[in-house]
Amino acid sequence: MQKRTLLTALASVPLLAACGFKLRGSVDFAFKSLYLNGSANSAFLKELQRHLEAAGSLQVLRDPSQATQAEAIFDDLGQRRERVVVSRNAAGEVRELQIRLITRFRVRDAKGGLYVPDSELMQYREISYVETYALSKANEEEMLYRNMQTDIVQQIVRRLAIVKTVTPTE
């Protein structure tokens, strides 16, 4: 049994390599230091800082006095949460909601050139809603917002990893 499992695993290695699969390694950013410009106690920026520091050899700066030393500046242009009613029952009560998290940002160099122009990322989830369980649904909604924020942070890290040059401003 163990021999068959080992042979199956070894046989699948070339198939995975042929499809382009590879483990995510450390990331080489186009810049060596990045200043995170935004609220000092922003949960979003704190999570982004953790992910960037874990991704590679990037020095992440948060102190405003260090902004001039950074090769790149991440501008947090804001986050927005939205709740949209998707469906109602015959009595007009809400039965399903769509929650959205929208994040706007840009990445520039100290001279004003853009690594990433003004961008907007949106995540959404649909949840059922029952007024009887309003407190538990509020907790579920908050958990989903945290998960969406983590997804957006990971997307931003991947975007920063593929940036190679600065686009000059006109």
C-alpha positions in Angstrom: 0.0 0.0 0.0 2.7 2.5 0.9 4.8 1.6 -2.2 1.7 2.3 -4.4 1.1 5.6 -2.7 4.8 6.6 -3.1 4.8 5.6 -6.8 1.5 7.6 -7.4 3.0 10.7 -5.8 6.2 10.4 -7.8 4.2 9.9 -11.0 2.2 13.1 -10.3 5.3 15.3 -9.9 6.0 15.7 -13.7 2.3 16.5 -14.3 2.3 19.3 -11.8 5.6 20.7 -13.2 4.2 20.5 -16.7 1.2 22.6 -15.9 3.3 25.4 -14.4 2.6 24.8 -10.8 5.3 25.9 -8.4 5.3 26.8 -4.7 5.2 30.5 -3.8 8.6 31.5 -2.7 10.1 34.8 -1.6 9.2 37.8 -3.7 11.6 40.3 -5.3 10.0 43.7 -5.3 11.1 46.5 -7.7 11.9 48.6 -4.6 13.8 47.9 -1.4 11.8 50.0 1.0 8.1 51.0 1.1 6.4 53.6 3.3 2.7 52.8 4.2 0.9 56.1 4.1 -2.3 56.0 6.1 -3.8 55.9 9.6 -1.3 54.7 12.2 -3.9 52.4 13.7 -5.4 51.0 10.5 -6.0 47.3 10.8 -5.7 47.1 7.0 -2.3 48.7 6.9 -1.1 46.6 9.8 -2.1 43.4 8.0 -0.5 44.6 4.8 2.7 45.3 6.7 2.8 41.8 8.1 2.2 40.2 4.7 4.8 42.4 3.0 7.5 41.7 5.6 6.7 38.0 5.3 6.8 38.0 1.5 10.5 39.0 1.0 13.3 41.3 1.8 11.3 44.5 1.7 11.8 47.1 4.4 8.3 48.4 5.4 8.3 51.9 7.0 5.4 53.3 9.0 7.0 56.3 10.8 6.0 59.5 8.9 9.6 60.9 9.4 10.9 58.0 7.3 8.7 58.7 4.3 11.5 60.6 2.5 13.8 57.6 2.9 11.5 55.1 1.1 11.9 54.2 -2.5 8.1 53.7 -2.9 5.1 55.0 -1.1 1.9 53.1 -0.7 -1.0 55.6 -0.4 -4.1 54.1 1.3 -6.9 56.1 -0.4 -9.6 54.5 1.8 -11.8 51.5 2.4 -15.5 51.4 2.1 -18.0 48.8 3.4 -21.4 48.3 1.7 -24.5 46.2 2.4 -26.9 45.6 -0.5 -30.2 43.7 -0.1 -30.2 40.8 -2.6 -33.6 39.3 -1.8 -36.7 39.8 0.4 -39.5 37.4 1.4 -43.2 38.0 0.6 -43.6 40.1 3.8 -40.8 42.4 2.6 -38.3 41.2 5.2 -34.6 40.9 4.1 -33.5 37.3 3.5 -30.2 37.7 1.7 -27.5 40.4 1.8 -24.4 41.1 -0.3 -21.6 42.7 1.7 -18.8 44.4 -0.1 -15.4 45.7 0.8 -13.8 48.2 -1.5 -10.2 49.3 -1.1 -8.6 52.2 -3.1 -4.8 52.7 -3.2 -1.8 53.7 -5.3 1.9 53.1 -5.1 4.3 55.9 -6.2 7.9 56.8 -5.8 9.2 59.9 -4.0 9.3 61.9 -7.2 5.7 61.3 -8.1 6.2 58.5 -10.6 3.6 55.7 -10.3 4.4 52.0 -9.7 0.6 51.3 -9.4 -1.8 54.0 -10.5 -5.0 54.7 -8.5 -6.6 51.3 -8.2 -9.7 49.9 -6.6 -10.1 46.3 -5.4 -13.5 44.9 -4.4 -14.4 41.7 -2.6 -18.0 40.6 -2.0 -19.9 37.8 -0.2 -23.5 36.9 0.0 -25.0 35.9 3.3 -28.4 34.9 4.4 -30.2 37.1 7.0 -32.7 36.2 9.7 -33.8 39.0 12.1 -34.1 36.4 14.9 -30.4 35.8 14.7 -29.3 39.4 14.2 -26.4 39.2 16.7 -24.9 36.1 15.2 -25.3 37.4 11.7 -23.5 40.6 12.7 -20.6 38.5 14.0 -20.6 36.4 10.8 -20.6 39.6 8.7 -17.6 41.0 10.7 -15.7 37.7 10.2 -16.5 37.9 6.4 -15.2 41.5 6.3 -11.9 40.3 7.9 -11.6 37.5 5.4 -12.2 39.9 2.5 -9.6 42.2 3.9 -7.1 39.4 4.0 -7.9 38.5 0.4 -7.4 42.1 -0.7 -4.1 42.3 1.1 -2.9 39.2 -0.6 -3.9 40.6 -4.0 -2.0 43.8 -3.3 1.1 41.9 -2.4 0.9 39.9 -5.6 0.4 43.2 -7.6 3.4 44.7 -5.9 5.5 41.6 -6.8 4.9 42.0 -10.5 5.6 45.7 -10.7 9.0 46.3 -12.3 9.2 49.9 -13.4 7.9 53.3 -12.6 5.5 55.1 -14.9 6.5 58.8 -14.9 3.8 61.4 -14.3 3.1 64.0 -16.9 
